[in-house]
Structures are given as structure tokens and as C-alpha cells.
Amino acid sequence: MLFPARLGLLLALAALAGAGEAAAQDKAAPAGGTPAAIAKGDTIFHKTGLCYACHGSNAEGTIGPNLTDAEWLHGDGSYDMIVATVTSGIPAEKAKKGVPMPAKGGSSITDEEVKAVAAYVYSLSHK
């Protein structure tokens, strides 16, 4: 039989563990970052979004920077920053290698598709 003090301690530890799991899930999935949105973003990244052409099929960078690490060249790496960057692009004078990123990567993806790509990229870099 557990003493009341030990039972209280176990409940407190369980609550802390649950809070840590919730925080980890929040970090991996921004608002709108459902598994379905991330999967859709993955498909768009590798097909119609043309993202893979500069960021590589594994998103670790070629002409464009690595999108799988915690280093962000043009902002804080937040979901909103990624949406804004994909939407607007990066001009040549701000690009690390001097190669611009056109708005929406030069593709004709919709604003909703941009959000899906952002959810996918966010999931890669916020593991």
C-alpha cells in the first residue's frame, strides 16, 4: 500500500511527464500542423512546390539552405516565419549564396498549399 505522500509524489511526477509530452508535441506540430497537413506538405515539397529543386529531396540543402536543422538564416524558424518566407521568397541580396528564392519557389501553389509546405518544413526542423 502506498503512503499518501508517495502517492502524491507519483501523481505529480506523472503530471510533469504528461506536460513534457504535450510540450514536445506542440513543438513538433504548429497550429494547422496536423499529420494530414504535414503529409500534404511533403508531397507538395517534392512535386508541384518545386522546393526539392533547391533544398534537395531530403531537404538538407543544395542551392538553398538545409531545412532540417535548427539554424535559420532569415528568421526564427517559427511556422509563421516559414509561411511568410515561402510566400514572399528571398531576394538575391539577402540570400546566403546570392541565389534568390522566388515567391512560392517559383511555383503556382496556393496559399493553403504554402501552409502545408510550411507545416512539413516545420516538422523537419522541430523534432
Secondary structure as GFF3:
##gff-version 3
##sequence-region A 1 127
A	DSSP	alpha_helix	4	28	.	.	.	ID=ss1
A	DSSP	alpha_helix	35	46	.	.	.	ID=ss2
A	DSSP	alpha_helix	52	55	.	.	.	ID=ss3
A	DSSP	alpha_helix	79	88	.	.	.	ID=ss4
A	DSSP	three_ten_helix	103	106	.	.	.	ID=ss5
A	DSSP	alpha_helix	111	125	.	.	.	ID=ss6
###
